[in-house]
């Protein structure tokens, strides 16, 4: 049995996707980079970015006509809590 057959594929939860986006955004990243590194479609990414911004976890930064996204302090707290909870679930 190959390694692909041994491990069942499971879908990511919404919280896992949110955490991935925040990790990828880090200190600032372009929308396309976040989309590809988080493995999301453009439509999915738009919904998640709007949710994260609305809840104060992510901020848009416009610098020299370049739009990037950066994790806020609240977003960093979320990632810390997520990492702590993940250790109990794994």
C-alpha positions as CSV (number, residue, x, y, z in Angstrom):
1,X,0.0,0.0,0.0
2,X,1.5,3.4,-1.0
3,X,1.7,6.4,1.4
4,X,-1.1,8.1,-0.5
5,X,-3.4,5.1,0.1
6,X,-2.6,4.9,3.8
7,X,-3.5,8.5,4.7
8,X,-7.1,9.5,3.9
9,X,-7.4,13.0,2.5
10,X,-9.4,15.3,4.6
11,X,-10.7,18.8,4.0
12,X,-9.4,21.7,6.0
13,X,-11.7,23.3,8.5
14,X,-12.5,27.0,8.2
15,X,-10.4,27.7,11.3
16,X,-7.4,25.9,9.7
17,X,-7.8,28.0,6.5
18,X,-8.0,31.2,8.6
19,X,-4.8,30.2,10.5
20,X,-3.0,29.4,7.2
21,X,-3.9,32.8,5.7
22,X,-2.7,34.6,8.8
23,X,0.6,32.6,8.8
24,X,1.2,33.3,5.2
25,X,0.4,37.0,5.5
26,X,2.8,37.4,8.4
27,X,4.5,40.7,8.3
28,X,3.0,41.6,4.9
29,X,2.3,39.7,1.8
30,X,0.6,40.3,-1.6
31,X,-2.9,38.9,-2.2
32,X,-1.7,36.6,-4.9
33,X,1.0,35.1,-2.7
34,X,-1.5,34.5,0.0
35,X,-3.9,32.9,-2.5
36,X,-1.3,30.4,-3.8
37,X,0.5,29.6,-0.6
38,X,-2.9,29.0,1.2
39,X,-4.1,27.0,-1.8
40,X,-7.4,28.9,-2.3
41,X,-9.3,30.2,-5.2
42,X,-9.7,33.9,-5.7
43,X,-13.3,33.8,-4.6
44,X,-12.5,31.9,-1.5
45,X,-9.6,34.2,-0.7
46,X,-11.8,37.3,-1.0
47,X,-14.3,35.9,1.4
48,X,-11.7,34.9,4.0
49,X,-9.8,38.2,3.7
50,X,-13.0,40.2,4.2
51,X,-13.8,38.1,7.3
52,X,-10.3,38.5,8.7
53,X,-10.3,42.3,8.1
54,X,-13.8,42.8,9.5
55,X,-12.8,41.0,12.7
56,X,-9.6,42.9,13.1
57,X,-7.2,40.0,12.5
58,X,-5.7,41.3,9.2
59,X,-5.0,44.8,7.9
60,X,-4.6,46.1,4.4
61,X,-1.4,48.1,3.9
62,X,-1.0,50.4,0.9
63,X,2.7,51.3,0.4
64,X,4.0,52.9,-2.8
65,X,0.8,51.7,-4.7
66,X,1.4,48.1,-3.5
67,X,-1.4,46.5,-1.5
68,X,-0.2,44.0,1.0
69,X,-1.9,42.3,3.9
70,X,-0.4,42.1,7.4
71,X,-1.4,40.3,10.6
72,X,-2.6,42.5,13.4
73,X,-1.9,42.0,17.1
74,X,-5.3,40.4,17.4
75,X,-4.4,38.1,14.5
76,X,-1.1,37.1,16.3
77,X,-3.1,36.3,19.4
78,X,-5.4,34.1,17.3
79,X,-2.4,32.2,15.9
80,X,-1.0,31.7,19.4
81,X,-4.3,30.4,20.7
82,X,-4.7,28.2,17.6
83,X,-1.3,26.7,18.0
84,X,-2.0,26.0,21.7
85,X,-5.3,24.3,20.9
86,X,-3.9,22.3,18.0
87,X,-1.4,20.6,20.3
88,X,-4.3,19.2,22.3
89,X,-6.1,17.9,19.2
90,X,-3.0,16.2,17.5
